[in-house]
Amino acid sequence: AVVSTQSTGIILVVGGIGWFAGFTGNIKVCRIYVGLLIIIVVLQAGFAVLEFMKKPQVGEEIEVYMNQTFLANGTSYEDMSNSTQQIVDFIQENLECCGFENATDWFGEVPAS
């Protein structure tokens, strides 16, 4: 949340500089504005590449968590803490599946979540 707020603040400041540059027609401020826009675009592209590169690692971390929670412990959904149930629900809703690979990841019956 803090990063999002900071990003929003930076974009607003850069937008204000762009407005000022356009309103006054000051070439130096226009150059600063264009430079800041280029920096923002390069940073966004860099972060997109980093996230793309980390995608397999995130999948592995989710698989390790799911295996620890379900396969190793044999924990049923009803016996999990509320916070763990919320994590499982989030994973199932966003990955649109039951378990990490399929419904066979569960011991016993598939939970109603």
C-alpha positions as CSV (number, residue, x, y, z in Angstrom):
1,A,0.0,0.0,0.0
2,V,2.9,2.4,0.8
3,V,4.5,1.7,-2.6
4,S,1.3,2.3,-4.4
5,T,0.8,5.6,-2.6
6,Q,4.3,6.7,-3.3
7,S,3.9,5.8,-7.0
8,T,0.7,7.8,-7.2
9,G,2.4,10.8,-5.6
10,I,5.3,10.6,-8.0
11,I,3.0,10.4,-11.0
12,L,1.0,13.3,-9.8
13,V,4.1,15.4,-9.3
14,V,5.4,14.5,-12.8
15,G,1.9,15.3,-14.2
16,G,2.0,18.7,-12.4
17,I,5.4,19.4,-14.0
18,G,3.9,18.5,-17.4
19,W,1.0,20.8,-16.9
20,F,3.3,23.6,-15.8
21,A,5.5,23.0,-18.8
22,G,2.6,23.1,-21.2
23,F,0.9,26.1,-19.5
24,T,4.1,28.2,-19.5
25,G,5.7,26.9,-22.6
26,N,9.1,26.8,-20.8
27,I,11.4,24.6,-22.8
28,K,13.7,23.7,-19.9
29,V,10.7,22.4,-17.9
30,C,9.4,20.5,-21.0
31,R,12.8,18.7,-21.2
32,I,12.6,17.8,-17.5
33,Y,9.1,16.5,-18.0
34,V,10.1,14.4,-21.0
35,G,13.1,13.1,-19.1
36,L,11.0,12.1,-16.2
37,L,8.5,10.4,-18.5
38,I,11.3,8.4,-20.1
39,I,12.6,7.3,-16.7
40,I,9.1,6.2,-15.6
41,V,8.6,4.2,-18.8
42,V,12.0,2.5,-18.5
43,L,11.4,1.7,-14.8
44,Q,8.0,0.2,-15.6
45,A,9.5,-1.9,-18.4
46,G,12.2,-3.1,-16.1
47,F,9.7,-4.1,-13.4
48,A,7.6,-5.9,-15.9
49,V,10.7,-7.9,-17.0
50,L,11.6,-8.7,-13.4
51,E,8.0,-9.9,-12.7
52,F,8.0,-12.1,-15.8
53,M,11.3,-13.6,-14.7
54,K,10.1,-14.3,-11.2
55,K,6.8,-16.0,-12.3
56,P,8.2,-19.5,-12.1
57,Q,9.7,-18.8,-8.6
58,V,6.3,-17.6,-7.4
59,G,4.6,-20.8,-8.7
60,E,7.3,-22.9,-6.9
61,E,6.7,-21.1,-3.7
62,I,2.9,-21.6,-3.9
63,E,3.5,-25.3,-4.7
64,V,5.8,-25.7,-1.6
65,Y,3.1,-23.9,0.6
66,M,0.3,-26.1,-0.8
67,N,2.4,-29.3,-0.3
68,Q,3.3,-28.3,3.3
69,T,-0.3,-27.5,4.1
70,F,-2.1,-30.4,2.5
71,L,0.1,-33.3,1.5
72,A,2.6,-33.3,4.5
73,N,0.1,-32.5,7.2
74,G,-3.0,-34.2,5.8
75,T,-4.9,-31.2,7.1
76,S,-8.6,-30.9,6.1
77,Y,-10.0,-27.6,5.1
78,E,-12.3,-27.4,8.1
79,D,-9.4,-27.9,10.5
80,M,-7.3,-25.0,9.1
81,S,-7.1,-21.6,10.8
82,N,-9.3,-18.8,9.3
83,S,-6.2,-17.1,7.8
84,T,-5.1,-20.3,6.1
85,Q,-8.6,-20.9,4.7
86,Q,-8.5,-17.4,3.3
87,I,-5.1,-18.1,1.6
88,V,-6.4,-21.3,0.1
89,D,-9.6,-19.7,-1.1
90,F,-7.6,-16.9,-2.7
91,I,-5.3,-19.4,-4.5
92,Q,-8.2,-21.5,-5.7
93,E,-10.3,-18.5,-6.9
94,N,-7.3,-16.9,-8.8
95,L,-5.9,-20.1,-10.2
96,E,-9.4,-21.4,-10.9
97,C,-8.6,-24.9,-9.5
98,C,-9.0,-27.2,-6.6
99,G,-5.5,-27.8,-5.1
100,F,-2.3,-26.8,-6.8
101,E,-2.5,-29.1,-9.8
102,N,-6.0,-30.6,-9.5
103,A,-8.5,-32.0,-7.1
104,T,-6.2,-35.0,-6.3
105,D,-4.0,-32.7,-4.2
106,W,-6.6,-33.0,-1.4
107,F,-6.8,-35.9,1.0
108,G,-10.3,-37.1,1.2
109,E,-13.1,-35.0,-0.2
110,V,-12.6,-31.7,-2.0
111,P,-13.5,-28.7,0.3
112,A,-16.5,-26.7,-0.5
113,S,-14.6,-23.4,-0.7
